[in-house]
Amino acid sequence: MPDMVFHGHMWQNHSLTLAKTHFAIRVSAAEEHRRFFMRELTGLTVENVRRDFPSLQREWNGQELRYFDGPGGTQVPDQVISAVSGYYQTSNSNIHGMFITSRETDEILEGARLAMSDFLNAPGPETISLGANMTTLNYSLSHALARKFKKGDEILITALDHEANRGPWLSIQDSGMVVREVPVTGSGVLDYEALERMINSRTRLVAVGWASNALGTVNDIGLIRRLSREAGAWLLVDAVHYAPHFPIDVQKEDIDFLLCSAYKFYGPHVGILYSRPGLLDELEPDRLKTQDQSSPYRIETGTLNHAAIAGVEAAVNYLAEFGRGDGRKDRLADAMSRIGSYEHSVGSHLYRGLAACPKVSLFGPPMPDNPGARTPTMAFRLEGFSPEEVCRNLGEEGYLLWDGDFYAARIIELLGLSGRGGVVRAGVSLYTRKEEAAGLLDCLDRMNR
């Protein structure tokens, strides 16, 4: 019987010997040649990238759809779709059985942990926990930390964060913890002077987003880590909005806990939690007595979504194709830098166009000259239209944008926009063309007349 290749694992003659491979699909020399040039991510070669995404080929009302909704969840390439459907076709089973499909499932879950370990430059797959989504994992973590902390201990959250990194911490105030909010400046940047004043010897945790999903602000994690370390506090980072755009190195940044979501970086709906080695073993998360009590499994509840997790490894492998290096970790770091640079070029074009429109109000920090200091996510309002009206009109033209607060309700409230429909959000992803950004600006210009 010929070899069978499925989602990064090869089973020879259906034996139980599983040989790890880096990629789910064997590619021809021509395909490898194509991918080499894709990695440059220029305006020309992004057309090749777009062929990997079936949804980008869709037409509606005789026009192609232009996806600027990536901050709410990116589109998914064929490689990920094949991994998810392939799991159901060949290996659908529960874990830890003595038969082939169960053992394949075990390998798929561990392969996803290893892939995410590489993506985050974590010490190893034993630091990666998987769950339904980032919010669920963060709630589980907050309950565990509530048992660890004592009355009067302080937790710092920020006004800039998504509610998924505010609500879980606000919910444990009833246990006697004090939750304090770090304010923002008028430009949508964290007030670091206030943070330095607020952090003290009673601070046990600083929970902060790496980047704002509403405004595109990138926070200074190095400074926040230094201040939290000096106070003896743990640092928890919500990297959901940052992860699709830039490289992450949890070891270099000395992060204690980090959460992200695969559906924001071209994968399925799966939440990921990184925990510094040994930290999760100090906590008592909610779990059944039948659950594996060791890390990283001790915070995972119930049967995981195995098919979606198969897609996580495929998404990481897909991103690695855009980089160069000796191993997957090196390729991923290089790839995310390249992706960030390309997105910055398109995002800068869009930002400058929005800023030049006299009836557009932009929110958040300005677009910097170099990538890394801001994500390519723009929040704006158009005079004379509500955000809902803007998005409805753009939608009729085939441009897909979000309106509202995007669960970053606190910053929208502080901007005075909660009762006014929030903002319009336009996000650039690796498949976004500069021509699409120009088209979006043209549509807004027509509405502006």
C-alpha positions as CSV (number, residue, x, y, z in Angstrom):
1,M,0.0,0.0,0.0
2,P,1.4,3.5,-0.9
3,D,2.4,6.0,1.8
4,M,-0.5,8.1,3.1
5,V,0.3,11.8,3.8
6,F,-2.0,13.7,6.1
7,H,-1.6,17.0,8.0
8,G,2.1,17.0,8.7
9,H,2.3,13.3,9.6
10,M,3.2,10.3,7.5
11,W,2.0,6.8,8.2
12,Q,3.7,4.1,6.2
13,N,1.4,1.2,5.2
14,H,-1.0,2.3,8.0
15,S,1.5,1.3,10.6
16,L,1.6,3.0,14.0
17,T,5.0,4.5,13.3
18,L,4.3,8.2,12.8
19,A,7.1,10.2,11.1
20,K,6.8,13.9,11.6
21,T,7.1,16.1,8.5
22,H,7.0,19.9,8.4
23,F,4.3,20.2,5.8
24,A,0.9,18.6,5.2
25,I,1.2,18.3,1.4
26,R,4.1,17.1,-0.7
27,V,4.7,19.8,-3.3
28,S,6.2,19.7,-6.8
29,A,9.3,21.5,-7.8
30,A,7.2,24.0,-9.6
31,E,5.2,24.6,-6.5
32,E,8.3,25.0,-4.4
33,H,9.5,27.6,-7.0
34,R,6.3,29.4,-6.7
35,R,6.5,29.6,-2.9
36,F,10.0,30.9,-3.0
37,F,8.8,34.0,-4.9
38,M,5.7,34.3,-2.7
39,R,7.9,34.8,0.3
40,E,8.9,38.2,-1.0
41,L,5.3,39.4,-0.7
42,T,5.4,42.2,-3.2
43,G,2.3,43.7,-4.8
44,L,2.9,41.4,-7.8
45,T,3.4,38.1,-6.0
46,V,0.6,38.6,-3.5
47,E,-1.6,37.5,-6.4
48,N,-0.1,34.1,-6.1
49,V,-0.8,34.2,-2.3
50,R,-4.5,35.0,-3.0
51,R,-4.9,31.8,-5.1
52,D,-4.4,29.8,-1.9
53,F,-7.6,31.3,-0.4
54,P,-10.9,30.0,-2.0
55,S,-13.0,32.7,-0.4
56,L,-11.0,35.4,-2.2
57,Q,-12.1,34.0,-5.5
58,R,-15.8,34.6,-4.6
59,E,-17.9,37.1,-6.5
60,W,-21.1,38.7,-5.3
61,N,-23.5,40.8,-7.4
62,G,-21.0,40.5,-10.2
63,Q,-18.0,41.9,-8.3
64,E,-15.2,40.4,-6.3
65,L,-15.3,40.8,-2.5
66,R,-12.5,42.8,-0.8
67,Y,-11.8,41.6,2.7
68,F,-10.8,44.3,5.2
69,D,-12.4,42.4,8.0
70,G,-9.2,40.5,9.0
71,P,-9.0,41.9,12.6
72,G,-12.3,40.0,13.3
73,G,-10.9,36.8,11.7
74,T,-8.9,36.2,8.6
75,Q,-9.8,34.0,5.6
76,V,-8.4,30.5,5.5
77,P,-6.1,28.9,2.9
78,D,-6.7,25.6,1.1
79,Q,-3.9,24.0,3.2
80,V,-5.8,24.6,6.4
81,I,-9.2,23.6,4.9
82,S,-7.6,20.3,3.6
83,A,-6.1,19.6,7.1
84,V,-9.5,20.0,8.8
85,S,-11.5,18.0,6.3
86,G,-8.7,15.4,6.0
87,Y,-8.9,14.8,9.7
88,Y,-12.6,14.0,9.4
89,Q,-12.0,11.8,6.4
90,T,-9.2,9.6,7.9
91,S,-8.6,10.0,11.6
92,N,-11.7,11.1,13.4
93,S,-11.4,9.7,16.9
94,N,-11.0,10.5,20.5
95,I,-7.6,10.5,22.2
96,H,-5.4,7.9,24.0
97,G,-6.9,4.8,22.4
98,M,-4.9,1.7,21.4
99,F,-5.9,1.9,17.7
100,I,-4.6,3.8,14.7
101,T,-7.1,6.7,14.4
102,S,-6.9,7.5,18.1
103,R,-3.1,7.5,18.0
104,E,-3.1,9.7,14.9
105,T,-5.3,12.1,16.8
106,D,-2.9,12.1,19.7
107,E,-0.1,12.9,17.2
108,I,-2.1,15.7,15.6
109,L,-2.7,17.4,19.0
110,E,0.9,17.2,19.9
111,G,1.9,18.4,16.5
112,A,-0.2,21.5,17.0
113,R,1.4,22.2,20.3
114,L,4.9,21.9,18.7
115,A,3.8,24.1,15.9
116,M,2.6,26.8,18.3
117,S,5.7,26.5,20.3
118,D,7.7,27.3,17.2
119,F,5.3,30.2,16.3
120,L,5.8,31.8,19.7
121,N,9.5,30.7,20.1
122,A,8.4,28.9,23.4
123,P,10.7,26.5,25.2
124,G,8.7,23.5,24.0
125,P,5.2,22.0,23.3
126,E,4.7,21.4,27.0
127,T,4.1,25.1,27.5
128,I,1.2,25.2,25.0
129,S,-2.4,24.6,26.2
130,L,-5.4,24.5,23.7
131,G,-9.0,25.5,24.2
132,A,-12.2,26.6,22.5
133,N,-11.1,30.2,22.3
134,M,-8.9,32.8,24.0
135,T,-11.8,34.1,26.2
136,T,-12.5,30.7,27.7
137,L,-8.9,30.0,28.5
138,N,-8.5,33.4,30.1
139,Y,-11.5,32.9,32.3
140,S,-10.1,29.5,33.4
141,L,-6.8,31.2,34.1
142,S,-8.5,34.0,36.1
143,H,-10.3,31.4,38.3
144,A,-7.1,29.6,39.0
145,L,-5.2,32.8,39.8
146,A,-8.1,33.9,42.1
147,R,-7.3,30.8,44.2
148,K,-3.6,31.7,44.2
149,F,-3.9,35.3,45.1
150,K,-5.2,36.7,48.4
151,K,-7.5,39.5,49.5
152,G,-6.0,42.9,48.8
153,D,-3.7,41.7,46.0
154,E,-3.9,43.9,42.9
155,I,-4.3,43.2,39.3
156,L,-3.7,45.8,36.6
157,I,-5.8,45.9,33.4
158,T,-5.9,48.6,30.8
159,A,-8.6,50.8,29.2
160,L,-7.2,49.8,25.8
161,D,-7.9,46.1,26.0
162,H,-10.5,43.8,24.5
163,E,-13.1,42.7,27.0
164,A,-11.6,39.2,26.9
165,N,-8.7,40.5,28.8
166,R,-10.7,42.7,31.1
167,G,-13.9,40.8,32.0
168,P,-12.2,37.7,33.4
169,W,-10.2,39.9,35.8
170,L,-13.0,42.1,36.8
171,S,-15.1,39.0,37.5
172,I,-12.8,37.9,40.4
173,Q,-13.1,41.2,42.4
174,D,-15.7,39.4,44.5
175,S,-12.8,37.2,45.8
176,G,-11.2,40.2,47.4
177,M,-8.7,41.1,44.6
178,V,-8.4,44.8,43.7
179,V,-8.5,45.4,39.9
180,R,-7.1,48.8,38.7
181,E,-7.3,50.2,35.2
182,V,-4.4,51.8,33.5
183,P,-5.6,54.8,31.5
184,V,-4.8,55.9,27.9
185,T,-3.7,59.2,26.5
186,G,-5.7,61.2,24.0
187,S,-3.9,59.6,21.1
188,G,-5.0,56.1,22.1
189,V,-1.7,55.1,23.7
190,L,-1.3,53.6,27.2
191,D,-0.3,56.2,29.8
192,Y,3.0,54.7,30.8
193,E,3.6,57.3,33.5
194,A,0.3,56.3,35.1
195,L,1.3,52.6,34.9
196,E,4.6,53.3,36.6
197,R,2.7,55.1,39.4
198,M,0.1,52.4,39.8
199,I,2.3,49.3,39.9
200,N,3.5,48.5,43.4
201,S,4.4,45.8,45.8
202,R,0.8,44.6,46.0
203,T,0.5,44.1,42.3
204,R,0.4,40.4,41.5
205,L,-0.5,40.5,37.8
206,V,-0.4,42.9,34.9
207,A,-2.9,41.9,32.2
208,V,-2.3,43.8,28.9
209,G,-2.9,43.5,25.2
210,W,0.1,43.5,22.9
211,A,-1.9,45.5,20.3
212,S,-5.3,47.1,20.3
213,N,-7.8,45.4,18.0
214,A,-9.8,48.6,17.8
215,L,-7.1,51.3,17.3
216,G,-4.0,49.4,16.1
217,T,-1.9,50.7,19.0
218,V,1.1,48.4,19.8
219,N,2.0,48.5,23.5
220,D,5.6,48.6,24.8
221,I,5.8,45.1,26.2
222,G,9.5,45.5,27.1
223,L,8.8,48.5,29.4
224,I,5.7,46.8,30.9
225,R,7.7,43.6,31.5
226,R,10.5,45.6,33.2
227,L,8.1,47.4,35.5
228,S,6.1,44.3,36.4
229,R,9.3,42.3,37.0
230,E,10.6,45.0,39.4
231,A,7.3,44.8,41.3
232,G,7.5,41.0,41.4
233,A,4.3,40.7,39.4
234,W,3.4,38.2,36.6
235,L,2.8,39.5,33.1
236,L,-0.1,38.2,31.0
237,V,-0.2,39.3,27.4
238,D,-3.2,39.1,25.0
239,A,-1.5,38.7,21.6
240,V,-4.7,38.0,19.6
241,H,-4.4,41.1,17.5
242,Y,-0.6,41.2,17.4
243,A,0.1,37.7,16.4
244,P,-1.1,37.9,12.8
245,H,1.2,40.8,12.0
246,F,4.6,40.4,13.7
247,P,7.0,37.8,15.1
248,I,6.6,36.8,18.8
249,D,9.3,35.6,21.1
250,V,8.0,34.8,24.5
251,Q,11.4,33.9,25.8
252,K,13.0,37.1,24.7
253,E,10.2,39.2,26.1
254,D,10.2,37.2,29.3
255,I,6.4,36.7,29.3
256,D,4.7,34.6,31.9
257,F,1.4,33.9,30.1
258,L,0.4,34.7,26.5
259,L,-2.9,34.1,24.8
260,C,-3.8,34.1,21.1
261,S,-6.3,32.7,18.6
262,A,-5.6,30.8,15.5
263,Y,-8.5,32.2,13.5
264,K,-6.8,35.6,13.5
265,F,-3.8,34.1,11.7
266,Y,-5.4,32.1,8.9
267,G,-6.4,29.1,11.0
268,P,-9.6,27.7,12.6
269,H,-11.3,28.8,15.8
270,V,-8.9,27.5,18.5
271,G,-7.6,29.4,21.5
272,I,-3.9,29.0,22.6
273,L,-2.3,29.6,26.0
274,Y,1.4,29.8,26.5
275,S,2.5,29.4,30.2
276,R,6.1,29.9,31.3
277,P,7.5,26.4,32.3
278,G,6.4,25.5,35.8
279,L,3.8,28.3,36.3
280,L,0.7,26.3,35.3
281,D,1.7,23.6,37.8
282,E,1.5,26.2,40.6
283,L,-2.2,26.9,39.8
284,E,-5.4,25.0,40.4
285,P,-7.6,25.5,37.4
286,D,-11.1,24.1,37.1
287,R,-10.8,20.6,35.8
288,L,-12.2,17.1,36.2
289,K,-10.3,14.5,38.4
290,T,-10.1,12.4,35.2
291,Q,-8.2,15.2,33.4
292,D,-4.4,14.8,33.0
293,Q,-3.1,16.8,36.0
294,S,0.2,17.8,34.4
295,S,1.0,20.8,32.2
296,P,-0.1,21.8,29.7
297,Y,-3.2,19.7,29.9
298,R,-4.4,20.6,33.4
299,I,-6.2,23.8,32.2
300,E,-7.9,22.0,29.3
301,T,-11.5,20.9,29.8
302,G,-13.5,18.3,27.9
303,T,-12.9,17.0,24.5
304,L,-11.0,19.5,22.3
305,N,-12.0,20.3,18.7
306,H,-9.5,17.8,17.1
307,A,-10.3,18.7,13.5
308,A,-9.8,22.5,14.1
309,I,-6.6,21.7,16.0
310,A,-5.4,19.8,12.9
311,G,-5.9,23.2,11.1
312,V,-3.7,25.0,13.6
313,E,-0.6,23.2,12.7
314,A,-1.5,23.6,9.0
315,A,-1.9,27.4,9.5
316,V,1.5,27.6,11.2
317,N,3.2,25.6,8.5
318,Y,1.5,27.8,5.9
319,L,3.0,31.0,7.4
320,A,6.4,29.3,7.7
321,E,6.4,29.0,3.9
322,F,6.9,32.8,3.6
323,G,10.2,32.8,5.5
324,R,13.7,31.5,5.1
325,G,15.8,29.7,7.7
326,D,17.2,26.4,8.8
327,G,14.2,25.2,10.8
328,R,10.5,26.1,11.2
329,K,11.2,28.5,14.1
330,D,13.6,30.5,12.0
331,R,11.4,30.5,9.0
332,L,8.4,31.7,11.1
333,A,10.4,34.6,12.6
334,D,11.5,35.6,9.1
335,A,8.1,35.1,7.6
336,M,6.3,37.2,10.2
337,S,8.8,40.0,9.6
338,R,8.2,39.9,5.9
339,I,4.4,39.8,6.3
340,G,4.6,42.7,8.7
341,S,6.6,44.7,6.2
342,Y,4.2,44.0,3.3
343,E,1.1,44.8,5.4
344,H,2.8,48.0,6.6
345,S,3.3,49.2,3.0
346,V,-0.4,48.6,2.2
347,G,-1.6,49.9,5.6
348,S,0.5,53.1,5.2
349,H,-1.1,53.8,1.8
350,L,-4.6,53.3,3.3
351,Y,-3.8,55.4,6.4
352,R,-2.5,58.3,4.3
353,G,-5.5,58.3,2.1
354,L,-7.9,58.3,5.1
355,A,-5.9,61.1,6.8
356,A,-6.2,63.2,3.6
357,C,-10.0,62.9,3.5
358,P,-11.4,66.1,5.0
359,K,-14.5,64.5,6.4
360,V,-12.7,61.4,7.9
361,S,-11.8,61.3,11.6
362,L,-9.0,58.8,12.5
363,F,-8.6,57.3,15.9
364,G,-5.4,55.9,17.4
365,P,-1.7,56.7,16.9
366,P,-0.4,57.8,13.6
367,M,1.1,55.2,11.2
368,P,4.9,55.1,11.8
369,D,7.6,55.0,9.2
370,N,8.6,51.4,10.1
371,P,6.5,48.3,10.8
372,G,6.2,47.0,14.4
373,A,5.0,50.1,16.2
374,R,1.5,49.9,15.0
375,T,-0.7,47.3,13.3
376,P,-2.3,48.0,9.9
377,T,-5.7,48.4,11.5
378,M,-7.5,51.7,11.1
379,A,-10.4,53.0,13.1
380,F,-12.3,56.0,11.6
381,R,-15.6,57.8,11.2
382,L,-17.0,59.6,8.2
383,E,-18.8,62.8,8.8
384,G,-22.5,62.6,8.0
385,F,-22.7,58.9,8.2
386,S,-23.0,56.5,11.1
387,P,-20.4,53.6,11.1
388,E,-23.2,51.2,10.3
389,E,-24.2,53.2,7.3
390,V,-20.6,53.4,6.1
391,C,-20.2,49.7,6.3
392,R,-23.5,49.0,4.7
393,N,-22.7,51.3,1.7
394,L,-19.2,49.8,1.4
395,G,-20.7,46.3,1.6
396,E,-22.9,47.0,-1.4
397,E,-19.7,47.8,-3.3
398,G,-18.1,44.5,-2.2
399,Y,-15.9,46.0,0.6
400,L,-16.2,44.0,3.9
401,L,-15.5,46.2,7.0
402,W,-16.7,46.0,10.6
403,D,-18.4,48.7,12.6
404,G,-19.0,49.0,16.3
405,D,-16.7,48.5,19.3
406,F,-15.3,45.0,18.4
407,Y,-15.5,44.1,22.1
408,A,-13.0,46.8,22.9
409,A,-15.9,48.5,24.6
410,R,-14.0,50.5,27.2
411,I,-11.8,52.5,24.7
412,I,-14.8,53.2,22.5
413,E,-16.6,54.5,25.6
414,L,-13.7,56.7,26.6
415,L,-13.7,58.2,23.0
416,G,-17.3,59.1,23.6
417,L,-18.5,56.9,20.8
418,S,-20.4,54.2,22.6
419,G,-23.8,55.6,21.9
420,R,-22.9,56.7,18.4
421,G,-22.2,53.4,16.8
422,G,-18.5,53.2,17.6
423,V,-16.1,53.3,14.6
424,V,-15.5,51.8,11.2
425,R,-12.5,49.4,11.2
426,A,-10.4,48.6,8.2
427,G,-7.8,45.9,8.6
428,V,-5.0,44.8,6.2
429,S,-4.0,41.2,6.0
430,L,-1.2,39.4,4.0
431,Y,-3.6,38.9,1.1
432,T,-4.7,42.6,0.9
433,R,-3.7,44.3,-2.3
434,K,-2.8,48.0,-2.5
435,E,-5.3,48.3,-5.3
436,E,-8.0,47.2,-2.9
437,A,-7.0,49.9,-0.5
438,A,-7.1,52.5,-3.3
439,G,-10.6,51.2,-4.2
440,L,-11.8,51.6,-0.7
441,L,-10.6,55.2,-0.6
442,D,-12.4,55.9,-3.9
443,C,-15.6,54.5,-2.4
444,L,-15.3,56.7,0.7
445,D,-14.5,59.7,-1.6
446,R,-17.8,59.1,-3.5
447,M,-19.7,58.9,-0.3
448,N,-18.0,62.1,0.8
449,R,-19.2,64.2,-2.1
